[in-house]
Amino acid sequence: MKLCMFKFSLLIICALLFIGCSSEKNIDPTAKIEVKRLAKELIDATVAGNYNKVIEHTYPTVVNALGGQTQAIKTLETSMKNEIKDKGMIISSFQVGEPGIFYTEDNNMFSVLPTTLEMKIVGGNVFAKSYLLGISPDGGKSWKFVDGFDLHKQNVREKLLPKMPAKLKLPVLSPPVITKEK
């Protein structure tokens, strides 16, 4: 009987240690709600053309790499005008999905949020799946984001992002799907 209780206690301890070592230990339950809410604000600001708000939600080293807040806003405005509006493209839908697993490295928390973009183009539509990488320096209370489009490039990650957890695997992006109008 004592041996059976010992094995049971050992099993419980191992289970608690395993749970305690998971990537989501000590995560405030509101972190998932907050990261998605802020990611949605970023997505909505993009669709509305509120580039000031987009830059406010962008990870600071990315903003600095673009020349600071004022220059980053101008660059984003110009890019959206030249690459989207002037070519007759219209964002018809831009959605953010549920955050993935939360990982922590040093003082930063990370989570990947899938995004789906649909744009109307001359003669058809474009569907693109990507993601936002959310980074929080304060345990999930505040979040800044980086679009996943260029994060597959090692030099971009090394120059612009804090050290990321080894277990965090960024999604591999598929090319956009273009459909023609019938």
URVEN-V414364 format. One record per residue. RES is the residue in three letters. PHI is phi in radians with two decimals (* if undefined). Layout:
# URVEN-V414364
((RES:PHI) (RES:PHI))
This chain:
# URVEN-V414364
((MET:*) (LYS:-1.10) (LEU:-1.14) (CYS:-1.12) (MET:-1.11) (PHE:-1.08) (LYS:-1.10) (PHE:-1.10) (SER:-1.09) (LEU:-1.10) (LEU:-1.09) (ILE:-1.10) (ILE:-1.07) (CYS:-1.08) (ALA:-1.10) (LEU:-1.13) (LEU:-1.13) (PHE:-1.09) (ILE:-1.11) (GLY:-1.13) (CYS:-1.62) (SER:-1.14) (SER:-1.18) (GLU:-1.81) (LYS:-1.16) (ASN:1.00) (ILE:-1.50) (ASP:-1.14) (PRO:-1.00) (THR:-1.37) (ALA:-1.06) (LYS:-1.11) (ILE:-1.13) (GLU:-1.19) (VAL:-1.12) (LYS:-1.23) (ARG:-1.05) (LEU:-1.22) (ALA:-1.11) (LYS:-1.13) (GLU:-1.04) (LEU:-1.10) (ILE:-1.08) (ASP:-1.10) (ALA:-1.14) (THR:-1.10) (VAL:-1.09) (ALA:-1.37) (GLY:1.34) (ASN:-1.58) (TYR:-1.24) (ASN:-1.07) (LYS:-1.17) (VAL:-1.01) (ILE:-1.17) (GLU:-1.03) (HIS:-1.61) (THR:-1.58) (TYR:-1.01) (PRO:-0.97) (THR:-1.20) (VAL:-1.21) (VAL:-1.07) (ASN:-1.10) (ALA:-1.12) (LEU:-1.55) (GLY:1.75) (GLY:1.69) (GLN:-1.03) (THR:-1.09) (GLN:-1.18) (ALA:-1.10) (ILE:-1.11) (LYS:-1.08) (THR:-1.09) (LEU:-1.14) (GLU:-1.03) (THR:-1.10) (SER:-1.09) (MET:-1.11) (LYS:-1.17) (ASN:-1.28) (GLU:-1.61) (ILE:-2.12) (LYS:-1.09) (ASP:-1.17) (LYS:-1.70) (GLY:1.34) (MET:-1.56) (ILE:-2.33) (ILE:-1.29) (SER:-1.70) (SER:-2.78) (PHE:-2.51) (GLN:-2.13) (VAL:-2.04) (GLY:-1.62) (GLU:-1.31) (PRO:-1.13) (GLY:-1.46) (ILE:-1.07) (PHE:-1.62) (TYR:-2.13) (THR:-2.19) (GLU:-2.44) (ASP:0.93) (ASN:-1.71) (ASN:-1.86) (MET:-1.86) (PHE:-2.24) (SER:-2.68) (VAL:-1.78) (LEU:-2.08) (PRO:-1.21) (THR:-2.24) (THR:-2.30) (LEU:-2.06) (GLU:-2.16) (MET:-2.20) (LYS:-1.48) (ILE:-2.17) (VAL:-1.07) (GLY:1.50) (GLY:3.02) (ASN:-2.41) (VAL:-2.13) (PHE:-2.05) (ALA:-2.35) (LYS:-1.87) (SER:-2.56) (TYR:-2.83) (LEU:-1.92) (LEU:-1.70) (GLY:-1.58) (ILE:-2.27) (SER:-2.15) (PRO:-1.56) (ASP:-2.33) (GLY:1.26) (GLY:1.69) (LYS:-1.36) (SER:-2.27) (TRP:-2.43) (LYS:-2.19) (PHE:-2.26) (VAL:-2.30) (ASP:-1.20) (GLY:-1.29) (PHE:-0.94) (ASP:-1.77) (LEU:-1.31) (HIS:-1.27) (LYS:-1.47) (GLN:-0.97) (ASN:-1.14) (VAL:-1.18) (ARG:-1.06) (GLU:-1.16) (LYS:-1.39) (LEU:-1.89) (LEU:-2.00) (PRO:-1.22) (LYS:-0.98) (MET:-1.77) (PRO:-1.09) (ALA:-1.06) (LYS:-1.32) (LEU:-1.35) (LYS:-1.85) (LEU:-1.32) (PRO:-1.09) (VAL:-1.53) (LEU:-1.52) (SER:-1.61) (PRO:-1.12) (PRO:-1.05) (VAL:-1.81) (ILE:-1.92) (THR:-2.03) (LYS:-1.67) (GLU:-1.18) (LYS:-1.72))
